[in-house]
Structure formats: structure tokens, C-alpha cells
């Protein structure tokens, strides 16, 4: 069973990657790891809230929210945000989104990327269409540059194995 401490360690690795981007002086990237809590309000309506997880057990979803801001004095061109998917997690199909981006996935540790339905994996000479269990990374390619001070957001869900 994965603990909250292990999630914090995963988030720390992601923060380290974000810090490298920030050191280059172009983007400030932050990753937030949360889970969804469902409650019923006083009028009987279901409400969903993202909260910091105290614990996550196998079968529960974790939501990654990546925010980025152009902190340079020039527009940022060719912005690509890449997030690894831990081996202890499985990407939840169809959950990645990011306004103004093309979303791609990798099945080879981030060496190559493509659309989810175009990825092929091979084992023992037999090839098959990749499944979400095969995804190792998700990335968002911004279609337009990011103006000075502009912000963006990307998000995806992954299930703890």
C-alpha cells in the first residue's frame, strides 16, 4: 500500500523537474497532487472537491494538476509540459486535459510520444495497441506561444495500483 509520504516523494521528483524549468528563467511550473472527495451538501446535492490526500489506497485516483507561468521577459515558444506516470500508478483513460494543447503519451519512458490510440507496444515479437497500463508519461504541447506573464494548466488522473 502506498502512503501519503510516498506520494509526497513522487511530487518532490516532479517539483525538481519543475525547478529545472524555472532555473532556465522561462517557466515557473508547479505540480499539485490531490484526490477527489465527494460530499452531499445541505440541499442534498452532491459536491466534489479536490483535497490533499491524507492516505491513498490501491484503487483510488490521484489527480495531478500542473500549472505553469511564463516568468521571462519574452513570449515562450514551443512550450511542452511533460509529466512521468509512476510505475505504481495507471493513467485513467480520457482524463488528461489542458486548454490549447495537444496531449500525447509515451510507452517507452519518455523517449517517443504520440496520440494514445496510435501507440504500439511489442513483447516477444508480438505487437499490440498500447493500453493505459503501458503509459509511462503524458505531455501537453501548447499550440500557441505563452505570452509574458501568461498562465496555463494541465491535469490528469491516475489510479494507484
VENFEN-V241404 format. One record per residue. N is the residue number from 1. RES is the residue in one small letter. SS is DSSP state (2 for helix, 1 for strand, 0 for the rest). PSI is psi in radians with two decimals (NA if undefined). Layout:
BEGIN
n->N res->RES ss->SS psi->PSI
n->N res->RES ss->SS psi->PSI
END
This chain:
BEGIN
n->1 res->x ss->0 psi->2.34
n->2 res->x ss->0 psi->2.45
n->3 res->x ss->0 psi->2.97
n->4 res->x ss->2 psi->-0.61
n->5 res->x ss->2 psi->-0.73
n->6 res->x ss->2 psi->-0.63
n->7 res->x ss->2 psi->-0.70
n->8 res->x ss->2 psi->-0.71
n->9 res->x ss->2 psi->-0.73
n->10 res->x ss->2 psi->-0.75
n->11 res->x ss->2 psi->-0.58
n->12 res->x ss->2 psi->-0.70
n->13 res->x ss->2 psi->-0.77
n->14 res->x ss->2 psi->-0.65
n->15 res->x ss->2 psi->-0.66
n->16 res->x ss->2 psi->-0.71
n->17 res->x ss->2 psi->-0.74
n->18 res->x ss->2 psi->-0.67
n->19 res->x ss->2 psi->-0.64
n->20 res->x ss->2 psi->-0.74
n->21 res->x ss->2 psi->-0.66
n->22 res->x ss->2 psi->-0.66
n->23 res->x ss->2 psi->-0.54
n->24 res->x ss->0 psi->-0.22
n->25 res->x ss->0 psi->0.18
n->26 res->x ss->0 psi->-0.87
n->27 res->x ss->1 psi->2.50
n->28 res->x ss->1 psi->1.98
n->29 res->x ss->1 psi->2.31
n->30 res->x ss->1 psi->2.45
n->31 res->x ss->1 psi->2.26
n->32 res->x ss->1 psi->2.24
n->33 res->x ss->1 psi->2.14
n->34 res->x ss->1 psi->3.03
n->35 res->x ss->1 psi->2.82
n->36 res->x ss->1 psi->2.33
n->37 res->x ss->1 psi->2.32
n->38 res->x ss->1 psi->2.33
n->39 res->x ss->1 psi->2.93
n->40 res->x ss->1 psi->2.20
n->41 res->x ss->0 psi->-3.10
n->42 res->x ss->0 psi->-0.43
n->43 res->x ss->0 psi->0.10
n->44 res->x ss->0 psi->0.11
n->45 res->x ss->0 psi->2.51
n->46 res->x ss->1 psi->2.32
n->47 res->x ss->1 psi->2.50
n->48 res->x ss->1 psi->2.36
n->49 res->x ss->1 psi->2.50
n->50 res->x ss->1 psi->2.27
n->51 res->x ss->1 psi->2.77
n->52 res->x ss->0 psi->2.27
n->53 res->x ss->0 psi->2.29
n->54 res->x ss->0 psi->-0.59
n->55 res->x ss->0 psi->2.63
n->56 res->x ss->0 psi->2.30
n->57 res->x ss->0 psi->2.73
n->58 res->x ss->0 psi->2.37
n->59 res->x ss->0 psi->-0.29
n->60 res->x ss->0 psi->2.64
n->61 res->x ss->1 psi->2.56
n->62 res->x ss->1 psi->2.41
n->63 res->x ss->1 psi->2.17
n->64 res->x ss->1 psi->2.21
n->65 res->x ss->1 psi->2.11
n->66 res->x ss->1 psi->2.13
n->67 res->x ss->1 psi->2.56
n->68 res->x ss->1 psi->2.51
n->69 res->x ss->1 psi->2.37
n->70 res->x ss->1 psi->1.89
n->71 res->x ss->0 psi->0.10
n->72 res->x ss->0 psi->3.11
n->73 res->x ss->0 psi->0.21
n->74 res->x ss->0 psi->2.69
n->75 res->x ss->0 psi->2.51
n->76 res->x ss->1 psi->2.23
n->77 res->x ss->0 psi->2.70
n->78 res->x ss->0 psi->0.85
n->79 res->x ss->0 psi->2.20
n->80 res->x ss->1 psi->2.18
n->81 res->x ss->1 psi->2.16
n->82 res->x ss->1 psi->2.36
n->83 res->x ss->1 psi->2.17
n->84 res->x ss->1 psi->2.71
n->85 res->x ss->0 psi->2.01
n->86 res->x ss->0 psi->2.58
n->87 res->x ss->0 psi->-0.35
n->88 res->x ss->0 psi->0.03
n->89 res->x ss->1 psi->2.68
n->90 res->x ss->1 psi->2.22
n->91 res->x ss->1 psi->2.42
n->92 res->x ss->0 psi->2.05
n->93 res->x ss->0 psi->2.32
n->94 res->x ss->0 psi->0.11
n->95 res->x ss->0 psi->-0.30
n->96 res->x ss->0 psi->2.37
n->97 res->x ss->1 psi->2.76
n->98 res->x ss->0 psi->1.99
n->99 res->x ss->0 psi->2.32
n->100 res->x ss->0 psi->0.37
n->101 res->x ss->1 psi->2.80
n->102 res->x ss->1 psi->2.27
n->103 res->x ss->1 psi->2.27
n->104 res->x ss->1 psi->2.84
n->105 res->x ss->1 psi->2.79
n->106 res->x ss->1 psi->2.57
n->107 res->x ss->0 psi->0.08
n->108 res->x ss->0 psi->0.68
n->109 res->x ss->0 psi->0.39
n->110 res->x ss->0 psi->0.20
n->111 res->x ss->0 psi->-0.72
n->112 res->x ss->0 psi->2.73
n->113 res->x ss->0 psi->2.71
n->114 res->x ss->1 psi->3.08
n->115 res->x ss->0 psi->2.57
n->116 res->x ss->2 psi->-0.71
n->117 res->x ss->2 psi->0.01
n->118 res->x ss->2 psi->-0.13
n->119 res->x ss->0 psi->2.44
n->120 res->x ss->1 psi->2.42
n->121 res->x ss->1 psi->2.65
n->122 res->x ss->1 psi->2.44
n->123 res->x ss->1 psi->2.17
n->124 res->x ss->0 psi->0.61
n->125 res->x ss->0 psi->-0.02
n->126 res->x ss->1 psi->2.18
n->127 res->x ss->1 psi->2.61
n->128 res->x ss->1 psi->2.84
n->129 res->x ss->1 psi->2.36
n->130 res->x ss->0 psi->2.53
n->131 res->x ss->0 psi->2.88
n->132 res->x ss->2 psi->-0.50
n->133 res->x ss->2 psi->-0.36
n->134 res->x ss->2 psi->-0.29
n->135 res->x ss->0 psi->2.29
n->136 res->x ss->0 psi->-0.38
n->137 res->x ss->1 psi->2.70
n->138 res->x ss->1 psi->2.48
n->139 res->x ss->1 psi->2.68
n->140 res->x ss->1 psi->2.18
n->141 res->x ss->1 psi->1.96
n->142 res->x ss->1 psi->2.36
n->143 res->x ss->0 psi->-0.45
n->144 res->x ss->0 psi->2.86
n->145 res->x ss->0 psi->2.96
n->146 res->x ss->1 psi->1.93
n->147 res->x ss->0 psi->2.84
n->148 res->x ss->0 psi->2.22
n->149 res->x ss->0 psi->-0.14
n->150 res->x ss->0 psi->2.64
n->151 res->x ss->1 psi->2.73
n->152 res->x ss->1 psi->2.95
n->153 res->x ss->1 psi->2.52
n->154 res->x ss->1 psi->2.67
n->155 res->x ss->1 psi->2.63
n->156 res->x ss->1 psi->2.83
n->157 res->x ss->1 psi->2.59
n->158 res->x ss->1 psi->2.55
n->159 res->x ss->1 psi->2.34
n->160 res->x ss->1 psi->2.19
n->161 res->x ss->0 psi->NA
END
